[in-house]
């Protein structure tokens, strides 16, 4: 079931705590959070945390200066939007290779700018 409005702030704060700890404490904290969520009747949210917490925290294995770029999808979304914008101008592509050439040239442009 979905998280009720009255519980949203409490659940958000519980999940945020997981991100504040080092690895060993994080494992304990995520177990505590999942147990509390199950007590509140949010089994689906607890299962999602158990399943995905390590993937969500992968960025913490890199230097702190890289964290924001790794944990957000802004860069990949911007690239996808740019490829979509430029491919609309072309319309129909004669084959897959022509689209691939356009996508690679867009990526090269972004790399040179960035």
N, CA, C and O atoms as a GROMACS GRO file, in nm:
protein
  456
    1UNK      N    1   0.084  -0.119   0.000
    1UNK     CA    2   0.000   0.000   0.000
    1UNK      C    3   0.087   0.124   0.000
    1UNK      O    4   0.205   0.118   0.035
    2UNK      N    5   0.030   0.233  -0.038
    2UNK     CA    6   0.102   0.360  -0.045
    2UNK      C    7   0.121   0.417   0.095
    2UNK      O    8   0.044   0.388   0.186
    3UNK      N    9   0.222   0.498   0.108
    3UNK     CA   10   0.249   0.560   0.238
    3UNK      C   11   0.149   0.674   0.259
    3UNK      O   12   0.133   0.761   0.173
    4UNK      N   13   0.083   0.671   0.374
    4UNK     CA   14  -0.017   0.772   0.404
    4UNK      C   15   0.048   0.908   0.425
    4UNK      O   16   0.164   0.917   0.466
    5UNK      N   17  -0.027   1.014   0.397
    5UNK     CA   18   0.025   1.150   0.412
    5UNK      C   19   0.077   1.177   0.552
    5UNK      O   20   0.182   1.238   0.570
    6UNK      N   21   0.002   1.129   0.651
    6UNK     CA   22   0.042   1.157   0.789
    6UNK      C   23   0.174   1.088   0.826
    6UNK      O   24   0.242   1.131   0.919
    7UNK      N   25   0.212   0.982   0.752
    7UNK     CA   26   0.335   0.909   0.781
    7UNK      C   27   0.451   0.949   0.691
    7UNK      O   28   0.565   0.909   0.717
    8UNK      N   29   0.426   1.027   0.587
    8UNK     CA   30   0.529   1.056   0.487
    8UNK      C   31   0.654   1.118   0.547
    8UNK      O   32   0.765   1.073   0.519
    9UNK      N   33   0.639   1.221   0.629
    9UNK     CA   34   0.754   1.289   0.687
    9UNK      C   35   0.835   1.193   0.774
    9UNK      O   36   0.958   1.192   0.768
   10UNK      N   37   0.767   1.113   0.853
   10UNK     CA   38   0.835   1.017   0.940
   10UNK      C   39   0.914   0.915   0.857
   10UNK      O   40   1.029   0.885   0.889
   11UNK      N   41   0.852   0.862   0.752
   11UNK     CA   42   0.918   0.762   0.666
   11UNK      C   43   1.037   0.825   0.594
   11UNK      O   44   1.143   0.763   0.586
   12UNK      N   45   1.021   0.946   0.544
   12UNK     CA   46   1.132   1.014   0.474
   12UNK      C   47   1.250   1.032   0.568
   12UNK      O   48   1.364   1.005   0.530
   13UNK      N   49   1.224   1.076   0.690
   13UNK     CA   50   1.332   1.095   0.787
   13UNK      C   51   1.400   0.964   0.823
   13UNK      O   52   1.522   0.960   0.842
   14UNK      N   53   1.324   0.855   0.833
   14UNK     CA   54   1.383   0.724   0.863
   14UNK      C   55   1.476   0.680   0.750
   14UNK      O   56   1.586   0.632   0.774
   15UNK      N   57   1.431   0.698   0.626
   15UNK     CA   58   1.511   0.656   0.511
   15UNK      C   59   1.635   0.744   0.497
   15UNK      O   60   1.743   0.694   0.463
   16UNK      N   61   1.622   0.874   0.523
   16UNK     CA   62   1.737   0.964   0.515
   16UNK      C   63   1.848   0.921   0.610
   16UNK      O   64   1.966   0.938   0.578
   17UNK      N   65   1.812   0.867   0.726
   17UNK     CA   66   1.913   0.824   0.823
   17UNK      C   67   2.005   0.717   0.764
   17UNK      O   68   2.124   0.713   0.797
   18UNK      N   69   1.951   0.632   0.678
   18UNK     CA   70   2.032   0.526   0.617
   18UNK      C   71   2.148   0.587   0.540
   18UNK      O   72   2.258   0.532   0.540
   19UNK      N   73   2.126   0.700   0.475
   19UNK     CA   74   2.228   0.763   0.392
   19UNK      C   75   2.336   0.833   0.474
   19UNK      O   76   2.440   0.869   0.420
   20UNK      N   77   2.314   0.852   0.602
   20UNK     CA   78   2.408   0.926   0.686
   20UNK      C   79   2.517   0.839   0.749
   20UNK      O   80   2.618   0.892   0.796
   21UNK      N   81   2.499   0.708   0.751
   21UNK     CA   82   2.590   0.620   0.824
   21UNK      C   83   2.696   0.560   0.733
   21UNK      O   84   2.683   0.558   0.611
   22UNK      N   85   2.804   0.508   0.797
   22UNK     CA   86   2.904   0.433   0.721
   22UNK      C   87   2.847   0.293   0.695
   22UNK      O   88   2.735   0.263   0.738
   23UNK      N   89   2.923   0.209   0.627
   23UNK     CA   90   2.868   0.081   0.578
   23UNK      C   91   2.809  -0.006   0.688
   23UNK      O   92   2.694  -0.049   0.677
   24UNK      N   93   2.885  -0.034   0.794
   24UNK     CA   94   2.837  -0.125   0.898
   24UNK      C   95   2.714  -0.070   0.969
   24UNK      O   96   2.618  -0.143   0.995
   25UNK      N   97   2.717   0.058   1.000
   25UNK     CA   98   2.602   0.121   1.066
   25UNK      C   99   2.482   0.126   0.972
   25UNK      O  100   2.368   0.115   1.015
   26UNK      N  101   2.510   0.142   0.842
   26UNK     CA  102   2.404   0.149   0.743
   26UNK      C  103   2.326   0.019   0.735
   26UNK      O  104   2.204   0.019   0.723
   27UNK      N  105   2.397  -0.093   0.743
   27UNK     CA  106   2.331  -0.223   0.739
   27UNK      C  107   2.237  -0.236   0.858
   27UNK      O  108   2.122  -0.277   0.843
   28UNK      N  109   2.285  -0.200   0.977
   28UNK     CA  110   2.201  -0.206   1.097
   28UNK      C  111   2.084  -0.110   1.086
   28UNK      O  112   1.970  -0.145   1.117
   29UNK      N  113   2.112   0.012   1.042
   29UNK     CA  114   2.008   0.114   1.031
   29UNK      C  115   1.901   0.074   0.930
   29UNK      O  116   1.782   0.094   0.954
   30UNK      N  117   1.942   0.017   0.816
   30UNK     CA  118   1.843  -0.023   0.717
   30UNK      C  119   1.756  -0.136   0.769
   30UNK      O  120   1.637  -0.142   0.737
   31UNK      N  121   1.813  -0.226   0.851
   31UNK     CA  122   1.732  -0.332   0.912
   31UNK      C  123   1.630  -0.273   1.010
   31UNK      O  124   1.516  -0.317   1.014
   32UNK      N  125   1.673  -0.175   1.087
   32UNK     CA  126   1.582  -0.109   1.181
   32UNK      C  127   1.469  -0.040   1.105
   32UNK      O  128   1.352  -0.051   1.142
   33UNK      N  129   1.505   0.032   0.999
   33UNK     CA  130   1.406   0.105   0.920
   33UNK      C  131   1.307   0.008   0.855
   33UNK      O  132   1.187   0.032   0.858
   34UNK      N  133   1.357  -0.100   0.797
   34UNK     CA  134   1.265  -0.195   0.733
   34UNK      C  135   1.172  -0.260   0.835
   34UNK      O  136   1.055  -0.284   0.806
   35UNK      N  137   1.224  -0.290   0.955
   35UNK     CA  138   1.138  -0.346   1.060
   35UNK      C  139   1.028  -0.247   1.099
   35UNK      O  140   0.912  -0.286   1.114
   36UNK      N  141   1.065  -0.119   1.115
   36UNK     CA  142   0.966  -0.017   1.151
   36UNK      C  143   0.862  -0.001   1.041
   36UNK      O  144   0.742   0.014   1.068
   37UNK      N  145   0.907  -0.003   0.916
   37UNK     CA  146   0.813   0.010   0.804
   37UNK      C  147   0.714  -0.106   0.802
   37UNK      O  148   0.595  -0.086   0.776
   38UNK      N  149   0.763  -0.225   0.829
   38UNK     CA  150   0.674  -0.342   0.832
   38UNK      C  151   0.573  -0.330   0.946
   38UNK      O  152   0.456  -0.365   0.931
   39UNK      N  153   0.619  -0.279   1.061
   39UNK     CA  154   0.528  -0.258   1.174
   39UNK      C  155   0.418  -0.158   1.137
   39UNK      O  156   0.304  -0.169   1.182
   40UNK      N  157   0.455  -0.060   1.054
   40UNK     CA  158   0.358   0.041   1.013
   40UNK      C  159   0.268  -0.010   0.900
   40UNK      O  160   0.172   0.057   0.862
   41UNK      N  161   0.300  -0.127   0.846
   41UNK     CA  162   0.219  -0.184   0.739
   41UNK      C  163   0.267  -0.153   0.599
   41UNK      O  164   0.194  -0.171   0.502
   42UNK      N  165   0.389  -0.106   0.587
   42UNK     CA  166   0.445  -0.070   0.457
   42UNK      C  167   0.546  -0.175   0.411
   42UNK      O  168   0.665  -0.146   0.398
   43UNK      N  169   0.497  -0.296   0.388
   43UNK     CA  170   0.584  -0.406   0.348
   43UNK      C  171   0.653  -0.381   0.213
   43UNK      O  172   0.770  -0.414   0.195
   44UNK      N  173   0.579  -0.321   0.121
   44UNK     CA  174   0.635  -0.295  -0.012
   44UNK      C  175   0.754  -0.199  -0.003
   44UNK      O  176   0.856  -0.220  -0.070
   45UNK      N  177   0.742  -0.095   0.078
   45UNK     CA  178   0.852   0.001   0.096
   45UNK      C  179   0.971  -0.067   0.164
   45UNK      O  180   1.086  -0.043   0.128
   46UNK      N  181   0.943  -0.151   0.262
   46UNK     CA  182   1.051  -0.223   0.332
   46UNK      C  183   1.124  -0.316   0.236
   46UNK      O  184   1.247  -0.323   0.239
   47UNK      N  185   1.050  -0.386   0.152
   47UNK     CA  186   1.113  -0.475   0.054
   47UNK      C  187   1.199  -0.397  -0.044
   47UNK      O  188   1.306  -0.442  -0.083
   48UNK      N  189   1.151  -0.280  -0.085
   48UNK     CA  190   1.227  -0.197  -0.179
   48UNK      C  191   1.358  -0.151  -0.117
   48UNK      O  192   1.462  -0.149  -0.184
   49UNK      N  193   1.354  -0.114   0.010
   49UNK     CA  194   1.477  -0.071   0.078
   49UNK      C  195   1.574  -0.188   0.089
   49UNK      O  196   1.693  -0.173   0.060
   50UNK      N  197   1.525  -0.303   0.131
   50UNK     CA  198   1.613  -0.421   0.141
   50UNK      C  199   1.676  -0.455   0.007
   50UNK      O  200   1.795  -0.487   0.000
   51UNK      N  201   1.597  -0.448  -0.099
   51UNK     CA  202   1.643  -0.487  -0.231
   51UNK      C  203   1.740  -0.384  -0.292
   51UNK      O  204   1.837  -0.422  -0.358
   52UNK      N  205   1.714  -0.255  -0.269
   52UNK     CA  206   1.784  -0.152  -0.347
   52UNK      C  207   1.876  -0.059  -0.269
   52UNK      O  208   1.939   0.028  -0.330
   53UNK      N  209   1.886  -0.074  -0.138
   53UNK     CA  210   1.964   0.022  -0.061
   53UNK      C  211   2.110   0.026  -0.103
   53UNK      O  212   2.169   0.134  -0.110
   54UNK      N  213   2.170  -0.088  -0.132
   54UNK     CA  214   2.311  -0.088  -0.173
   54UNK      C  215   2.330  -0.020  -0.308
   54UNK      O  216   2.430   0.050  -0.328
   55UNK      N  217   2.236  -0.041  -0.400
   55UNK     CA  218   2.246   0.025  -0.531
   55UNK      C  219   2.232   0.177  -0.516
   55UNK      O  220   2.300   0.253  -0.584
   56UNK      N  221   2.143   0.218  -0.427
   56UNK     CA  222   2.120   0.361  -0.407
   56UNK      C  223   2.241   0.429  -0.344
   56UNK      O  224   2.259   0.550  -0.359
   57UNK      N  225   2.322   0.353  -0.274
   57UNK     CA  226   2.435   0.411  -0.202
   57UNK      C  227   2.570   0.382  -0.268
   57UNK      O  228   2.675   0.407  -0.208
   58UNK      N  229   2.569   0.332  -0.389
   58UNK     CA  230   2.693   0.300  -0.460
   58UNK      C  231   2.782   0.422  -0.474
   58UNK      O  232   2.905   0.410  -0.469
   59UNK      N  233   2.722   0.539  -0.491
   59UNK     CA  234   2.801   0.661  -0.513
   59UNK      C  235   2.894   0.691  -0.397
   59UNK      O  236   2.994   0.761  -0.415
   60UNK      N  237   2.862   0.641  -0.277
   60UNK     CA  238   2.945   0.671  -0.160
   60UNK      C  239   3.082   0.602  -0.165
   60UNK      O  240   3.169   0.632  -0.084
   61UNK      N  241   3.100   0.510  -0.259
   61UNK     CA  242   3.230   0.445  -0.276
   61UNK      C  243   3.329   0.531  -0.354
   61UNK      O  244   3.446   0.494  -0.366
   62UNK      N  245   3.285   0.643  -0.406
   62UNK     CA  246   3.368   0.733  -0.484
   62UNK      C  247   3.405   0.855  -0.399
   62UNK      O  248   3.344   0.879  -0.295
   63UNK      N  249   3.505   0.934  -0.443
   63UNK     CA  250   3.540   1.055  -0.368
   63UNK      C  251   3.420   1.150  -0.354
   63UNK      O  252   3.337   1.159  -0.444
   64UNK      N  253   3.414   1.219  -0.243
   64UNK     CA  254   3.299   1.304  -0.210
   64UNK      C  255   3.269   1.407  -0.319
   64UNK      O  256   3.152   1.439  -0.342
   65UNK      N  257   3.370   1.458  -0.385
   65UNK     CA  258   3.349   1.557  -0.490
   65UNK      C  259   3.270   1.504  -0.610
   65UNK      O  260   3.213   1.582  -0.686
   66UNK      N  261   3.266   1.373  -0.626
   66UNK     CA  262   3.195   1.312  -0.739
   66UNK      C  263   3.052   1.272  -0.705
   66UNK      O  264   2.974   1.238  -0.794
   67UNK      N  265   3.016   1.274  -0.578
   67UNK     CA  266   2.888   1.220  -0.533
   67UNK      C  267   2.768   1.280  -0.605
   67UNK      O  268   2.681   1.206  -0.652
   68UNK      N  269   2.761   1.411  -0.616
   68UNK     CA  270   2.642   1.472  -0.673
   68UNK      C  271   2.624   1.432  -0.819
   68UNK      O  272   2.512   1.402  -0.861
   69UNK      N  273   2.730   1.430  -0.895
   69UNK     CA  274   2.718   1.392  -1.035
   69UNK      C  275   2.680   1.246  -1.052
   69UNK      O  276   2.608   1.211  -1.145
   70UNK      N  277   2.726   1.162  -0.962
   70UNK     CA  278   2.697   1.019  -0.974
   70UNK      C  279   2.555   0.988  -0.930
   70UNK      O  280   2.486   0.911  -0.996
   71UNK      N  281   2.510   1.047  -0.821
   71UNK     CA  282   2.380   1.008  -0.766
   71UNK      C  283   2.262   1.071  -0.837
   71UNK      O  284   2.150   1.025  -0.820
   72UNK      N  285   2.284   1.174  -0.918
   72UNK     CA  286   2.173   1.234  -0.990
   72UNK      C  287   2.175   1.186  -1.135
   72UNK      O  288   2.278   1.143  -1.186
   73UNK      N  289   2.062   1.194  -1.198
   73UNK     CA  290   2.050   1.152  -1.338
   73UNK      C  291   2.044   1.272  -1.432
   73UNK      O  292   2.010   1.257  -1.549
   74UNK      N  293   2.077   1.389  -1.381
   74UNK     CA  294   2.066   1.510  -1.462
   74UNK      C  295   2.145   1.501  -1.591
   74UNK      O  296   2.096   1.539  -1.698
   75UNK      N  297   2.268   1.452  -1.583
   75UNK     CA  298   2.352   1.445  -1.702
   75UNK      C  299   2.294   1.351  -1.805
   75UNK      O  300   2.285   1.386  -1.923
   76UNK      N  301   2.255   1.232  -1.764
   76UNK     CA  302   2.200   1.136  -1.862
   76UNK      C  303   2.067   1.185  -1.918
   76UNK      O  304   2.038   1.162  -2.035
   77UNK      N  305   1.987   1.251  -1.836
   77UNK     CA  306   1.861   1.305  -1.888
   77UNK      C  307   1.886   1.417  -1.989
   77UNK      O  308   1.814   1.428  -2.088
   78UNK      N  309   1.986   1.499  -1.963
   78UNK     CA  310   2.019   1.607  -2.058
   78UNK      C  311   2.067   1.548  -2.190
   78UNK      O  312   2.032   1.598  -2.296
   79UNK      N  313   2.149   1.443  -2.183
   79UNK     CA  314   2.198   1.379  -2.305
   79UNK      C  315   2.081   1.319  -2.384
   79UNK      O  316   2.072   1.336  -2.505
   80UNK      N  317   1.993   1.248  -2.314
   80UNK     CA  318   1.878   1.187  -2.382
   80UNK      C  319   1.791   1.294  -2.448
   80UNK      O  320   1.744   1.276  -2.560
   81UNK      N  321   1.769   1.404  -2.378
   81UNK     CA  322   1.686   1.512  -2.432
   81UNK      C  323   1.751   1.571  -2.557
   81UNK      O  324   1.683   1.601  -2.654
   82UNK      N  325   1.883   1.588  -2.553
   82UNK     CA  326   1.954   1.645  -2.668
   82UNK      C  327   1.949   1.551  -2.788
   82UNK      O  328   1.928   1.596  -2.900
   83UNK      N  329   1.967   1.422  -2.766
   83UNK     CA  330   1.958   1.324  -2.875
   83UNK      C  331   1.818   1.324  -2.934
   83UNK      O  332   1.802   1.322  -3.056
   84UNK      N  333   1.717   1.328  -2.848
   84UNK     CA  334   1.578   1.329  -2.896
   84UNK      C  335   1.550   1.456  -2.977
   84UNK      O  336   1.487   1.450  -3.083
   85UNK      N  337   1.598   1.570  -2.927
   85UNK     CA  338   1.574   1.697  -2.997
   85UNK      C  339   1.637   1.695  -3.136
   85UNK      O  340   1.573   1.733  -3.234
   86UNK      N  341   1.760   1.652  -3.144
   86UNK     CA  342   1.829   1.654  -3.274
   86UNK      C  343   1.778   1.546  -3.368
   86UNK      O  344   1.778   1.566  -3.490
   87UNK      N  345   1.734   1.433  -3.314
   87UNK     CA  346   1.684   1.328  -3.403
   87UNK      C  347   1.546   1.365  -3.459
   87UNK      O  348   1.510   1.319  -3.567
   88UNK      N  349   1.469   1.446  -3.388
   88UNK     CA  350   1.339   1.493  -3.441
   88UNK      C  351   1.359   1.579  -3.566
   88UNK      O  352   1.279   1.575  -3.658
   89UNK      N  353   1.467   1.656  -3.567
   89UNK     CA  354   1.496   1.743  -3.681
   89UNK      C  355   1.517   1.658  -3.806
   89UNK      O  356   1.471   1.693  -3.915
   90UNK      N  357   1.587   1.547  -3.790
   90UNK     CA  358   1.617   1.460  -3.903
   90UNK      C  359   1.490   1.389  -3.950
   90UNK      O  360   1.469   1.370  -4.070
   91UNK      N  361   1.407   1.349  -3.856
   91UNK     CA  362   1.284   1.276  -3.892
   91UNK      C  363   1.311   1.127  -3.895
   91UNK      O  364   1.338   1.066  -3.792
   92UNK      N  365   1.303   1.069  -4.013
   92UNK     CA  366   1.324   0.924  -4.028
   92UNK      C  367   1.469   0.897  -4.066
   92UNK      O  368   1.525   0.967  -4.150
   93UNK      N  369   1.528   0.799  -4.005
   93UNK     CA  370   1.665   0.760  -4.036
   93UNK      C  371   1.661   0.642  -4.133
   93UNK      O  372   1.580   0.552  -4.118
   94UNK      N  373   1.749   0.644  -4.233
   94UNK     CA  374   1.749   0.535  -4.332
   94UNK      C  375   1.788   0.399  -4.271
   94UNK      O  376   1.742   0.294  -4.317
   95UNK      N  377   1.873   0.403  -4.167
   95UNK     CA  378   1.912   0.277  -4.101
   95UNK      C  379   1.962   0.307  -3.960
   95UNK      O  380   1.977   0.423  -3.922
   96UNK      N  381   1.989   0.202  -3.884
   96UNK     CA  382   2.034   0.218  -3.746
   96UNK      C  383   2.169   0.289  -3.737
   96UNK      O  384   2.193   0.366  -3.644
   97UNK      N  385   2.256   0.262  -3.834
   97UNK     CA  386   2.389   0.323  -3.830
   97UNK      C  387   2.384   0.475  -3.842
   97UNK      O  388   2.464   0.545  -3.780
   98UNK      N  389   2.291   0.526  -3.919
   98UNK     CA  390   2.282   0.672  -3.934
   98UNK      C  391   2.240   0.737  -3.802
   98UNK      O  392   2.290   0.843  -3.766
   99UNK      N  393   2.147   0.672  -3.730
   99UNK     CA  394   2.108   0.724  -3.599
   99UNK      C  395   2.225   0.715  -3.502
   99UNK      O  396   2.250   0.807  -3.424
  100UNK      N  397   2.297   0.605  -3.508
  100UNK     CA  398   2.412   0.586  -3.419
  100UNK      C  399   2.518   0.692  -3.444
  100UNK      O  400   2.577   0.744  -3.350
  101UNK      N  401   2.542   0.725  -3.571
  101UNK     CA  402   2.640   0.830  -3.604
  101UNK      C  403   2.597   0.964  -3.545
  101UNK      O  404   2.679   1.039  -3.493
  102UNK      N  405   2.467   0.996  -3.554
  102UNK     CA  406   2.416   1.120  -3.497
  102UNK      C  407   2.436   1.121  -3.345
  102UNK      O  408   2.484   1.219  -3.289
  103UNK      N  409   2.399   1.012  -3.280
  103UNK     CA  410   2.411   1.004  -3.134
  103UNK      C  411   2.557   1.018  -3.090
  103UNK      O  412   2.586   1.088  -2.993
  104UNK      N  413   2.647   0.953  -3.162
  104UNK     CA  414   2.790   0.963  -3.127
  104UNK      C  415   2.840   1.105  -3.147
  104UNK      O  416   2.917   1.156  -3.066
  105UNK      N  417   2.798   1.170  -3.254
  105UNK     CA  418   2.843   1.308  -3.276
  105UNK      C  419   2.790   1.401  -3.167
  105UNK      O  420   2.860   1.493  -3.125
  106UNK      N  421   2.667   1.377  -3.120
  106UNK     CA  422   2.612   1.457  -3.011
  106UNK      C  423   2.694   1.436  -2.884
  106UNK      O  424   2.727   1.532  -2.814
  107UNK      N  425   2.727   1.311  -2.855
  107UNK     CA  426   2.807   1.281  -2.736
  107UNK      C  427   2.946   1.344  -2.746
  107UNK      O  428   3.000   1.392  -2.646
  108UNK      N  429   3.003   1.343  -2.865
  108UNK     CA  430   3.134   1.406  -2.883
  108UNK      C  431   3.125   1.557  -2.860
  108UNK      O  432   3.214   1.616  -2.798
  109UNK      N  433   3.017   1.620  -2.911
  109UNK     CA  434   2.997   1.764  -2.889
  109UNK      C  435   2.985   1.795  -2.741
  109UNK      O  436   3.046   1.890  -2.691
  110UNK      N  437   2.907   1.715  -2.671
  110UNK     CA  438   2.890   1.736  -2.526
  110UNK      C  439   3.022   1.719  -2.453
  110UNK      O  440   3.052   1.794  -2.361
  111UNK      N  441   3.100   1.620  -2.494
  111UNK     CA  442   3.229   1.594  -2.432
  111UNK      C  443   3.326   1.711  -2.454
  111UNK      O  444   3.401   1.748  -2.363
  112UNK      N  445   3.324   1.768  -2.573
  112UNK     CA  446   3.412   1.882  -2.603
  112UNK      C  447   3.369   2.006  -2.525
  112UNK      O  448   3.453   2.084  -2.481
  113UNK      N  449   3.238   2.024  -2.507
  113UNK     CA  450   3.187   2.140  -2.433
  113UNK      C  451   3.212   2.128  -2.284
  113UNK      O  452   3.241   2.227  -2.218
  114UNK      N  453   3.200   2.004  -2.232
  114UNK     CA  454   3.198   1.983  -2.089
  114UNK      C  455   3.327   1.985  -2.020
  114UNK      O  456   3.332   1.968  -1.898
   0.00000   0.00000   0.00000
